[in-house]
Amino acid sequence: MPVYNDWHSAEKLIQAIHKTAELNGFFAQFVLVNDGSYEKPGLAVSNDRTVTIINLCRNLGHQRAIAIGLSWIHDNLSDHLGIIVMDADGEDAPESIPALMNAFSLNPDKIVFAGRFNRKENMFFRLNYFFYRIFFRILTGNRISFGNFSLIPAKMLRQLVYIPEIWNHYTGGILRSKIPFTIVPLIRGQRITGKSKMSFVALVMHGLSAVSVYIDVVAVRLLITFIFLSLLSFIGLIGVIGIKYFTKLAIPGWATSASSGLILIFLMALLISLFLSFIALNYRSQPAIIPVKNYKDLLIDLSENTNEI
């Protein structure tokens, strides 16, 4: 669980998960990624021997906190059947964990995601989230209908922490890597305390992070679009010249205005196409950030507290 100044919610959530674990016969160990919080965790969290707190040197955001947490688990914990990624605010309900585990038992070689079909946010947020999914589909050619709440089979963790794309976006990275997954429809829970930190700006940034995983694909798709647009403008320019000199349909001054507009569109589309080509080539030439190889530089060593790393 990534946590940013939300320790009270995390405490209540951990207690609820302990109760769910007792009722369903499993043992839960918790790894909280302190994403640069300026508030300190309460004693109930700090003294819980099933809880390990990983402290980051600064706020890196939800997605990178998840990548660091998974990398730490890969290096330090081995006695587990699966890893559950969830928010610490309660919107990922503890009561949904058995459903993820049941789906995992039926699909042991797939990551299990919680699909949301009954969101409780206000209409403005849901409308923006709808447009985010539409634009993601248009730009990348893929559908995204789930969030971070998921169960990762332990044997798939090694493969996952070597995927560079999860550094920017956990779910987008899994989509891009083509790791097999399944989706379980679950009702989204309610936040335990406080207000959601997902503002409109944060949602836009979240969407851009998801799209950034496919930056080369997006660049190529836009490149094809602008090449097509430049061809259309070129064909239109030929049509204008043909009407001007070979028919009597031209209105005085019309050909000059139309030609100027089409030439401008052609040049803009051509320049944007060249720019997108360089973006795609530059992306391919950049060294990838491998989460499991780079995460240790971002941790704060708090070895005096055995529950904190």
VENTAJO-V718832 format. One record per pair of residues at least 24 apart in sequence whose C-alpha atoms are under 10 Angstrom apart, sorted by the first residue. I is the first residue (numbers start at 1). J is the second residue. D is the distance in whole Angstrom. If there is no record, write none. Layout:
i:I j:J d:D
i:I j:J d:D
//
This chain:
i:1 j:30 d:8
i:1 j:31 d:6
i:1 j:32 d:5
i:1 j:33 d:6
i:1 j:34 d:9
i:1 j:35 d:10
i:1 j:53 d:10
i:1 j:62 d:9
i:1 j:65 d:8
i:1 j:66 d:7
i:1 j:69 d:8
i:1 j:70 d:10
i:1 j:84 d:9
i:1 j:85 d:6
i:1 j:86 d:5
i:1 j:87 d:5
i:1 j:88 d:6
i:1 j:89 d:9
i:1 j:148 d:10
i:1 j:149 d:10
i:2 j:31 d:9
i:2 j:32 d:6
i:2 j:33 d:5
i:2 j:34 d:6
i:2 j:35 d:6
i:2 j:53 d:10
i:2 j:54 d:9
i:2 j:61 d:9
i:2 j:62 d:6
i:2 j:63 d:9
i:2 j:64 d:9
i:2 j:65 d:6
i:2 j:66 d:6
i:2 j:67 d:10
i:2 j:68 d:10
i:2 j:69 d:8
i:2 j:85 d:9
i:2 j:86 d:8
i:2 j:87 d:6
i:2 j:88 d:7
i:2 j:89 d:10
i:3 j:32 d:7
i:3 j:33 d:6
i:3 j:34 d:5
i:3 j:35 d:6
i:3 j:36 d:8
i:3 j:37 d:7
i:3 j:41 d:10
i:3 j:53 d:10
i:3 j:54 d:10
i:3 j:55 d:10
i:3 j:61 d:10
i:3 j:62 d:8
i:3 j:65 d:9
i:3 j:66 d:10
i:3 j:87 d:8
i:3 j:88 d:6
i:3 j:89 d:8
i:4 j:32 d:10
i:4 j:33 d:8
i:4 j:34 d:6
i:4 j:35 d:5
i:4 j:36 d:7
i:4 j:37 d:5
i:4 j:38 d:8
i:4 j:39 d:8
i:4 j:40 d:10
i:4 j:59 d:8
i:4 j:61 d:9
i:4 j:62 d:9
i:4 j:65 d:10
i:4 j:88 d:9
i:4 j:89 d:10
i:4 j:197 d:9
i:5 j:34 d:8
i:5 j:35 d:8
i:5 j:36 d:8
i:5 j:37 d:5
i:5 j:38 d:7
i:5 j:39 d:5
i:5 j:40 d:8
i:5 j:41 d:8
i:6 j:34 d:10
i:6 j:37 d:8
i:6 j:39 d:8
i:6 j:40 d:9
i:6 j:41 d:8
i:6 j:88 d:7
i:6 j:89 d:7
i:6 j:192 d:10
i:6 j:193 d:8
i:6 j:194 d:8
i:6 j:195 d:10
i:7 j:32 d:10
i:7 j:34 d:9
i:7 j:37 d:9
i:7 j:39 d:8
i:7 j:40 d:8
i:7 j:41 d:5
i:7 j:42 d:7
i:7 j:44 d:10
i:7 j:45 d:8
i:7 j:88 d:8
i:7 j:89 d:9
i:7 j:193 d:10
i:8 j:41 d:8
i:8 j:42 d:7
i:8 j:44 d:9
i:8 j:45 d:9
i:8 j:88 d:9
i:8 j:89 d:9
i:8 j:192 d:8
i:8 j:193 d:7
i:8 j:194 d:9
i:9 j:87 d:10
i:9 j:88 d:6
i:9 j:89 d:5
i:9 j:90 d:7
i:9 j:191 d:8
i:9 j:192 d:6
i:9 j:193 d:6
i:9 j:194 d:8
i:10 j:41 d:9
i:10 j:42 d:10
i:10 j:45 d:8
i:10 j:87 d:9
i:10 j:88 d:5
i:10 j:89 d:6
i:10 j:90 d:8
i:10 j:192 d:9
i:10 j:193 d:10
i:11 j:41 d:9
i:11 j:42 d:8
i:11 j:43 d:9
i:11 j:44 d:7
i:11 j:45 d:6
i:11 j:46 d:10
i:11 j:48 d:10
i:11 j:88 d:9
i:11 j:89 d:10
i:12 j:44 d:9
i:12 j:45 d:9
i:12 j:88 d:9
i:12 j:89 d:9
i:12 j:90 d:8
i:12 j:192 d:8
i:12 j:193 d:9
i:13 j:87 d:10
i:13 j:88 d:7
i:13 j:89 d:7
i:13 j:90 d:6
i:13 j:91 d:10
i:13 j:92 d:9
i:13 j:93 d:8
i:13 j:94 d:7
i:13 j:192 d:8
i:14 j:44 d:10
i:14 j:45 d:8
i:14 j:48 d:10
i:14 j:50 d:10
i:14 j:51 d:9
i:14 j:88 d:9
i:14 j:90 d:10
i:14 j:94 d:9
i:15 j:44 d:9
i:15 j:45 d:10
i:15 j:94 d:10
i:16 j:90 d:10
i:16 j:93 d:9
i:16 j:94 d:6
i:16 j:95 d:8
i:17 j:93 d:9
i:17 j:94 d:5
i:17 j:95 d:8
i:17 j:97 d:8
i:18 j:50 d:10
i:18 j:94 d:9
i:19 j:94 d:9
i:19 j:95 d:10
i:20 j:94 d:7
i:20 j:95 d:7
i:20 j:96 d:9
i:20 j:97 d:8
i:20 j:98 d:8
i:21 j:94 d:9
i:21 j:95 d:10
i:21 j:97 d:9
i:21 j:98 d:9
i:23 j:98 d:10
i:24 j:97 d:10
i:24 j:98 d:7
i:25 j:98 d:10
i:26 j:98 d:10
i:26 j:101 d:10
i:27 j:80 d:9
i:28 j:80 d:9
i:28 j:83 d:10
i:28 j:84 d:10
i:29 j:77 d:10
i:29 j:80 d:9
i:29 j:83 d:9
i:30 j:83 d:10
i:30 j:84 d:9
i:31 j:69 d:7
i:31 j:70 d:9
i:31 j:72 d:9
i:31 j:73 d:8
i:31 j:83 d:10
i:31 j:84 d:10
i:31 j:85 d:10
i:31 j:307 d:10
i:31 j:308 d:10
i:32 j:65 d:9
i:32 j:66 d:10
i:32 j:69 d:8
i:32 j:87 d:10
i:32 j:88 d:9
i:32 j:308 d:9
i:33 j:62 d:9
i:33 j:64 d:10
i:33 j:65 d:6
i:33 j:66 d:8
i:33 j:67 d:10
i:33 j:68 d:8
i:33 j:69 d:6
i:33 j:70 d:10
i:33 j:72 d:10
i:33 j:88 d:10
i:33 j:299 d:10
i:33 j:308 d:10
i:33 j:309 d:10
i:34 j:58 d:9
i:34 j:59 d:8
i:34 j:60 d:10
i:34 j:65 d:8
i:34 j:69 d:10
i:34 j:299 d:10
i:34 j:308 d:10
i:34 j:309 d:10
i:35 j:59 d:5
i:35 j:60 d:6
i:35 j:61 d:7
i:35 j:62 d:8
i:35 j:64 d:9
i:35 j:65 d:6
i:35 j:66 d:10
i:36 j:60 d:7
i:36 j:61 d:9
i:36 j:65 d:10
i:45 j:307 d:9
i:46 j:305 d:9
i:46 j:306 d:9
i:46 j:307 d:7
i:46 j:308 d:8
i:47 j:305 d:10
i:47 j:306 d:10
i:47 j:307 d:8
i:48 j:307 d:8
i:49 j:306 d:9
i:49 j:307 d:7
i:50 j:307 d:9
i:51 j:307 d:7
i:51 j:308 d:9
i:52 j:305 d:10
i:52 j:306 d:8
i:52 j:307 d:5
i:52 j:308 d:6
i:52 j:309 d:7
i:53 j:302 d:10
i:53 j:305 d:10
i:53 j:306 d:9
i:53 j:307 d:6
i:53 j:308 d:5
i:53 j:309 d:6
i:54 j:299 d:7
i:54 j:300 d:8
i:54 j:301 d:9
i:54 j:302 d:9
i:54 j:307 d:9
i:54 j:308 d:6
i:54 j:309 d:5
i:55 j:298 d:9
i:55 j:299 d:6
i:55 j:300 d:5
i:55 j:301 d:8
i:55 j:302 d:8
i:55 j:308 d:7
i:55 j:309 d:6
i:56 j:295 d:9
i:56 j:296 d:9
i:56 j:297 d:9
i:56 j:298 d:6
i:56 j:299 d:5
i:56 j:300 d:6
i:56 j:301 d:9
i:56 j:309 d:9
i:57 j:297 d:9
i:57 j:298 d:6
i:57 j:299 d:6
i:57 j:300 d:6
i:57 j:301 d:9
i:58 j:298 d:8
i:58 j:299 d:9
i:58 j:300 d:9
i:60 j:298 d:9
i:61 j:168 d:9
i:61 j:206 d:10
i:62 j:87 d:9
i:62 j:148 d:10
i:62 j:168 d:9
i:62 j:169 d:9
i:62 j:170 d:9
i:62 j:206 d:9
i:63 j:148 d:9
i:63 j:166 d:7
i:63 j:167 d:7
i:63 j:168 d:6
i:63 j:169 d:5
i:63 j:170 d:6
i:63 j:171 d:9
i:63 j:206 d:9
i:63 j:209 d:9
i:63 j:210 d:10
i:64 j:166 d:8
i:64 j:167 d:5
i:64 j:168 d:6
i:64 j:169 d:7
i:64 j:170 d:8
i:64 j:291 d:9
i:64 j:295 d:9
i:65 j:167 d:9
i:65 j:168 d:10
i:65 j:170 d:10
i:65 j:295 d:9
i:66 j:148 d:9
i:66 j:166 d:8
i:66 j:167 d:8
i:66 j:168 d:10
i:66 j:169 d:9
i:66 j:170 d:7
i:66 j:291 d:10
i:67 j:160 d:9
i:67 j:161 d:7
i:67 j:162 d:10
i:67 j:163 d:10
i:67 j:164 d:9
i:67 j:165 d:10
i:67 j:166 d:6
i:67 j:167 d:6
i:67 j:168 d:9
i:67 j:169 d:9
i:67 j:170 d:7
i:67 j:290 d:10
i:67 j:291 d:6
i:67 j:292 d:8
i:67 j:295 d:8
i:68 j:161 d:9
i:68 j:166 d:10
i:68 j:167 d:8
i:68 j:291 d:7
i:68 j:292 d:7
i:68 j:293 d:10
i:68 j:294 d:9
i:68 j:295 d:6
i:68 j:296 d:8
i:68 j:298 d:9
i:68 j:299 d:9
i:69 j:161 d:10
i:69 j:291 d:10
i:69 j:292 d:10
i:69 j:295 d:9
i:70 j:152 d:10
i:70 j:157 d:8
i:70 j:158 d:9
i:70 j:160 d:8
i:70 j:161 d:7
i:70 j:291 d:9
i:70 j:292 d:8
i:70 j:295 d:10
i:71 j:157 d:8
i:71 j:158 d:9
i:71 j:160 d:9
i:71 j:161 d:6
i:71 j:162 d:9
i:71 j:290 d:10
i:71 j:291 d:6
i:71 j:292 d:5
i:71 j:293 d:8
i:71 j:294 d:9
i:71 j:295 d:7
i:71 j:296 d:9
i:72 j:161 d:9
i:72 j:291 d:10
i:72 j:292 d:8
i:72 j:295 d:8
i:72 j:296 d:8
i:72 j:299 d:10
i:72 j:309 d:10
i:73 j:154 d:10
i:73 j:157 d:9
i:73 j:158 d:10
i:73 j:161 d:10
i:73 j:292 d:10
i:74 j:154 d:9
i:74 j:157 d:7
i:74 j:158 d:7
i:74 j:160 d:10
i:74 j:161 d:8
i:74 j:292 d:8
i:75 j:158 d:9
i:75 j:292 d:8
i:78 j:154 d:8
i:78 j:155 d:10
i:79 j:154 d:9
i:80 j:153 d:9
i:80 j:154 d:7
i:80 j:155 d:10
i:81 j:108 d:10
i:81 j:151 d:10
i:81 j:152 d:9
i:81 j:153 d:6
i:81 j:154 d:5
i:81 j:155 d:8
i:82 j:108 d:10
i:82 j:111 d:10
i:82 j:151 d:6
i:82 j:152 d:5
i:82 j:153 d:4
i:82 j:154 d:5
i:82 j:155 d:8
i:82 j:156 d:9
i:82 j:157 d:9
i:83 j:111 d:10
i:83 j:150 d:8
i:83 j:151 d:6
i:83 j:152 d:5
i:83 j:153 d:7
i:83 j:154 d:7
i:83 j:156 d:10
i:83 j:157 d:8
i:84 j:111 d:10
i:84 j:112 d:9
i:84 j:113 d:10
i:84 j:148 d:9
i:84 j:149 d:7
i:84 j:150 d:6
i:84 j:151 d:4
i:84 j:152 d:6
i:84 j:153 d:9
i:84 j:154 d:10
i:85 j:113 d:9
i:85 j:147 d:10
i:85 j:148 d:6
i:85 j:149 d:5
i:85 j:150 d:5
i:85 j:151 d:6
i:85 j:152 d:8
i:85 j:170 d:10
i:86 j:114 d:10
i:86 j:147 d:9
i:86 j:148 d:6
i:86 j:149 d:5
i:86 j:150 d:7
i:86 j:151 d:9
i:87 j:147 d:10
i:87 j:148 d:8
i:87 j:149 d:7
i:87 j:191 d:10
i:88 j:191 d:9
i:88 j:192 d:9
i:89 j:189 d:9
i:89 j:190 d:8
i:89 j:191 d:5
i:89 j:192 d:6
i:89 j:193 d:7
i:89 j:194 d:9
i:89 j:195 d:9
i:89 j:196 d:8
i:90 j:188 d:9
i:90 j:189 d:6
i:90 j:190 d:6
i:90 j:191 d:5
i:90 j:192 d:5
i:90 j:193 d:8
i:91 j:119 d:10
i:91 j:120 d:9
i:91 j:149 d:9
i:91 j:187 d:9
i:91 j:188 d:6
i:91 j:189 d:4
i:91 j:190 d:5
i:91 j:191 d:5
i:91 j:192 d:8
i:91 j:196 d:10
i:92 j:147 d:10
i:92 j:148 d:9
i:92 j:149 d:6
i:92 j:150 d:10
i:92 j:186 d:9
i:92 j:187 d:9
i:92 j:188 d:6
i:92 j:189 d:6
i:92 j:190 d:8
i:92 j:191 d:9
i:93 j:149 d:9
i:93 j:186 d:9
i:93 j:187 d:8
i:93 j:188 d:7
i:93 j:189 d:5
i:93 j:190 d:8
i:93 j:191 d:9
i:93 j:192 d:10
i:94 j:189 d:9
i:95 j:186 d:10
i:95 j:189 d:9
i:96 j:149 d:10
i:96 j:184 d:10
i:96 j:185 d:10
i:96 j:186 d:7
i:96 j:187 d:8
i:96 j:188 d:9
i:96 j:189 d:9
i:97 j:149 d:9
i:97 j:150 d:9
i:97 j:151 d:9
i:97 j:186 d:10
i:99 j:184 d:8
i:99 j:185 d:9
i:99 j:186 d:8
i:100 j:149 d:9
i:100 j:150 d:7
i:100 j:151 d:6
i:100 j:152 d:10
i:100 j:182 d:10
i:100 j:183 d:9
i:100 j:184 d:7
i:100 j:185 d:10
i:100 j:186 d:9
i:101 j:150 d:10
i:101 j:151 d:7
i:101 j:152 d:10
i:101 j:153 d:10
i:102 j:184 d:10
i:103 j:151 d:9
i:103 j:182 d:8
i:103 j:183 d:9
i:103 j:184 d:7
i:104 j:151 d:7
i:104 j:152 d:8
i:104 j:153 d:8
i:104 j:181 d:10
i:104 j:182 d:9
i:104 j:184 d:10
i:105 j:153 d:10
i:107 j:153 d:9
i:107 j:180 d:10
i:107 j:181 d:9
i:107 j:182 d:8
i:108 j:152 d:9
i:108 j:153 d:7
i:108 j:154 d:10
i:108 j:155 d:9
i:108 j:156 d:10
i:108 j:181 d:10
i:109 j:152 d:9
i:109 j:153 d:7
i:109 j:154 d:10
i:109 j:155 d:8
i:109 j:156 d:8
i:109 j:179 d:10
i:109 j:180 d:7
i:109 j:181 d:8
i:109 j:182 d:10
i:110 j:151 d:9
i:110 j:152 d:8
i:110 j:153 d:7
i:110 j:156 d:8
i:110 j:179 d:8
i:110 j:180 d:5
i:110 j:181 d:5
i:110 j:182 d:6
i:110 j:183 d:10
i:111 j:150 d:7
i:111 j:151 d:6
i:111 j:152 d:5
i:111 j:153 d:6
i:111 j:154 d:10
i:111 j:156 d:8
i:111 j:157 d:10
i:111 j:174 d:9
i:111 j:179 d:8
i:111 j:180 d:7
i:111 j:181 d:4
i:111 j:182 d:6
i:111 j:183 d:8
i:112 j:149 d:9
i:112 j:150 d:5
i:112 j:151 d:5
i:112 j:152 d:7
i:112 j:153 d:9
i:112 j:180 d:9
i:112 j:181 d:6
i:112 j:182 d:5
i:112 j:183 d:6
i:112 j:184 d:7
i:113 j:145 d:10
i:113 j:146 d:7
i:113 j:147 d:8
i:113 j:148 d:8
i:113 j:149 d:6
i:113 j:150 d:4
i:113 j:151 d:7
i:113 j:152 d:9
i:113 j:171 d:9
i:113 j:181 d:7
i:113 j:182 d:6
i:113 j:183 d:5
i:113 j:184 d:6
i:113 j:185 d:9
i:113 j:186 d:9
i:114 j:145 d:9
i:114 j:146 d:6
i:114 j:147 d:7
i:114 j:148 d:8
i:114 j:149 d:6
i:114 j:150 d:6
i:114 j:151 d:9
i:114 j:182 d:9
i:114 j:183 d:6
i:114 j:184 d:5
i:114 j:185 d:6
i:114 j:186 d:6
i:114 j:187 d:9
i:114 j:188 d:9
i:115 j:144 d:10
i:115 j:145 d:6
i:115 j:146 d:5
i:115 j:147 d:7
i:115 j:148 d:10
i:115 j:149 d:9
i:115 j:150 d:9
i:115 j:182 d:9
i:115 j:183 d:6
i:115 j:184 d:6
i:115 j:185 d:4
i:115 j:186 d:6
i:115 j:187 d:8
i:115 j:188 d:9
i:116 j:145 d:7
i:116 j:146 d:6
i:116 j:147 d:8
i:116 j:149 d:10
i:116 j:183 d:9
i:116 j:184 d:9
i:116 j:185 d:6
i:116 j:186 d:6
i:116 j:187 d:6
i:116 j:188 d:6
i:117 j:145 d:9
i:117 j:146 d:9
i:117 j:185 d:7
i:117 j:186 d:7
i:117 j:187 d:6
i:117 j:188 d:8
i:118 j:185 d:9
i:118 j:186 d:8
i:118 j:187 d:5
i:118 j:188 d:6
i:118 j:189 d:9
i:119 j:186 d:10
i:119 j:187 d:7
i:119 j:188 d:6
i:119 j:189 d:8
i:119 j:190 d:9
i:120 j:187 d:9
i:120 j:188 d:7
i:120 j:189 d:8
i:120 j:190 d:7
i:120 j:191 d:10
i:121 j:188 d:10
i:121 j:190 d:9
i:121 j:196 d:9
i:124 j:200 d:9
i:125 j:198 d:9
i:125 j:199 d:8
i:125 j:200 d:7
i:125 j:203 d:9
i:128 j:200 d:8
i:128 j:203 d:8
i:128 j:204 d:9
i:129 j:200 d:10
i:129 j:203 d:8
i:129 j:204 d:9
i:129 j:207 d:9
i:131 j:207 d:10
i:132 j:203 d:8
i:132 j:204 d:8
i:132 j:206 d:9
i:132 j:207 d:6
i:132 j:208 d:9
i:132 j:210 d:10
i:132 j:211 d:10
i:133 j:207 d:8
i:135 j:207 d:9
i:135 j:211 d:9
i:136 j:172 d:10
i:136 j:207 d:8
i:136 j:208 d:9
i:136 j:210 d:8
i:136 j:211 d:6
i:136 j:214 d:10
i:136 j:218 d:10
i:137 j:211 d:10
i:138 j:218 d:9
i:138 j:221 d:9
i:139 j:211 d:8
i:139 j:214 d:9
i:139 j:215 d:9
i:139 j:217 d:8
i:139 j:218 d:5
i:139 j:219 d:9
i:139 j:220 d:10
i:139 j:221 d:7
i:139 j:222 d:8
i:140 j:176 d:10
i:140 j:210 d:10
i:140 j:211 d:7
i:140 j:212 d:10
i:140 j:213 d:9
i:140 j:214 d:6
i:140 j:215 d:9
i:140 j:216 d:10
i:140 j:217 d:6
i:140 j:218 d:6
i:140 j:219 d:10
i:140 j:220 d:10
i:140 j:221 d:8
i:141 j:214 d:10
i:141 j:217 d:9
i:141 j:218 d:9
i:141 j:221 d:9
i:142 j:172 d:10
i:142 j:175 d:8
i:142 j:176 d:9
i:142 j:214 d:10
i:143 j:172 d:10
i:143 j:175 d:9
i:144 j:171 d:8
i:144 j:172 d:8
i:144 j:175 d:8
i:144 j:210 d:9
i:145 j:171 d:10
i:145 j:183 d:9
i:146 j:171 d:8
i:146 j:172 d:10
i:146 j:183 d:8
i:146 j:184 d:9
i:146 j:185 d:9
i:147 j:171 d:7
i:147 j:172 d:9
i:148 j:172 d:10
i:150 j:181 d:10
i:150 j:182 d:10
i:150 j:183 d:9
i:150 j:184 d:9
i:151 j:181 d:10
i:152 j:181 d:9
i:158 j:292 d:9
i:160 j:291 d:9
i:160 j:292 d:9
i:161 j:290 d:7
i:161 j:291 d:6
i:161 j:292 d:6
i:161 j:293 d:9
i:162 j:288 d:10
i:162 j:289 d:9
i:162 j:290 d:5
i:162 j:291 d:6
i:162 j:292 d:6
i:162 j:293 d:8
i:163 j:288 d:9
i:163 j:289 d:9
i:163 j:290 d:6
i:163 j:291 d:7
i:163 j:292 d:9
i:164 j:213 d:9
i:164 j:287 d:10
i:164 j:288 d:6
i:164 j:289 d:5
i:164 j:290 d:5
i:164 j:291 d:6
i:164 j:292 d:9
i:165 j:209 d:10
i:165 j:210 d:9
i:165 j:212 d:9
i:165 j:213 d:6
i:165 j:214 d:9
i:165 j:288 d:9
i:165 j:289 d:8
i:165 j:290 d:8
i:165 j:291 d:9
i:166 j:209 d:10
i:166 j:210 d:9
i:166 j:213 d:8
i:166 j:289 d:10
i:166 j:290 d:9
i:166 j:291 d:8
i:167 j:209 d:10
i:167 j:213 d:9
i:167 j:288 d:10
i:167 j:289 d:7
i:167 j:290 d:8
i:167 j:291 d:6
i:167 j:292 d:10
i:167 j:295 d:10
i:168 j:206 d:9
i:168 j:208 d:9
i:168 j:209 d:6
i:168 j:210 d:7
i:168 j:211 d:9
i:168 j:212 d:7
i:168 j:213 d:7
i:168 j:289 d:10
i:169 j:206 d:8
i:169 j:207 d:9
i:169 j:208 d:9
i:169 j:209 d:6
i:169 j:210 d:5
i:169 j:211 d:9
i:169 j:212 d:8
i:169 j:213 d:7
i:170 j:209 d:10
i:170 j:210 d:8
i:170 j:213 d:9
i:171 j:210 d:8
i:171 j:213 d:10
i:172 j:207 d:10
i:172 j:209 d:8
i:172 j:210 d:5
i:172 j:211 d:8
i:172 j:212 d:9
i:172 j:213 d:6
i:172 j:214 d:8
i:173 j:210 d:8
i:173 j:211 d:10
i:173 j:212 d:10
i:173 j:213 d:6
i:173 j:214 d:9
i:174 j:213 d:10
i:175 j:210 d:10
i:175 j:213 d:9
i:175 j:214 d:10
i:176 j:213 d:7
i:176 j:214 d:7
i:177 j:213 d:10
i:215 j:276 d:10
i:215 j:279 d:8
i:215 j:280 d:7
i:215 j:283 d:8
i:216 j:276 d:9
i:216 j:277 d:9
i:216 j:279 d:7
i:216 j:280 d:5
i:216 j:281 d:8
i:216 j:282 d:9
i:216 j:283 d:7
i:216 j:284 d:8
i:217 j:280 d:8
i:218 j:276 d:9
i:218 j:280 d:9
i:219 j:273 d:9
i:219 j:275 d:9
i:219 j:276 d:5
i:219 j:277 d:7
i:219 j:278 d:9
i:219 j:279 d:7
i:219 j:280 d:6
i:219 j:281 d:10
i:219 j:283 d:10
i:220 j:273 d:9
i:220 j:276 d:7
i:220 j:277 d:7
i:220 j:279 d:9
i:220 j:280 d:7
i:221 j:276 d:9
i:222 j:272 d:9
i:222 j:273 d:8
i:222 j:276 d:7
i:222 j:277 d:10
i:223 j:269 d:9
i:223 j:270 d:9
i:223 j:272 d:8
i:223 j:273 d:5
i:223 j:274 d:8
i:223 j:275 d:9
i:223 j:276 d:6
i:223 j:277 d:7
i:223 j:280 d:10
i:224 j:273 d:8
i:224 j:276 d:10
i:225 j:269 d:9
i:225 j:273 d:9
i:226 j:265 d:10
i:226 j:266 d:9
i:226 j:268 d:9
i:226 j:269 d:5
i:226 j:270 d:7
i:226 j:271 d:9
i:226 j:272 d:7
i:226 j:273 d:6
i:226 j:274 d:10
i:226 j:276 d:10
i:227 j:266 d:9
i:227 j:269 d:7
i:227 j:270 d:7
i:227 j:271 d:10
i:227 j:272 d:9
i:227 j:273 d:7
i:227 j:274 d:10
i:228 j:269 d:9
i:228 j:270 d:10
i:229 j:265 d:8
i:229 j:266 d:7
i:229 j:268 d:10
i:229 j:269 d:7
i:229 j:270 d:9
i:230 j:262 d:9
i:230 j:263 d:9
i:230 j:264 d:10
i:230 j:265 d:7
i:230 j:266 d:5
i:230 j:267 d:8
i:230 j:268 d:8
i:230 j:269 d:5
i:230 j:270 d:6
i:230 j:271 d:10
i:230 j:273 d:9
i:231 j:266 d:8
i:231 j:269 d:9
i:231 j:270 d:9
i:232 j:262 d:9
i:232 j:265 d:10
i:232 j:266 d:8
i:233 j:259 d:9
i:233 j:261 d:9
i:233 j:262 d:5
i:233 j:263 d:7
i:233 j:264 d:9
i:233 j:265 d:7
i:233 j:266 d:6
i:233 j:267 d:9
i:233 j:269 d:9
i:234 j:259 d:10
i:234 j:262 d:7
i:234 j:263 d:8
i:234 j:265 d:9
i:234 j:266 d:7
i:234 j:267 d:10
i:235 j:262 d:9
i:236 j:262 d:7
i:236 j:263 d:9
i:236 j:266 d:10
i:237 j:261 d:9
i:237 j:262 d:6
i:237 j:263 d:7
i:237 j:266 d:9
i:238 j:262 d:10
//
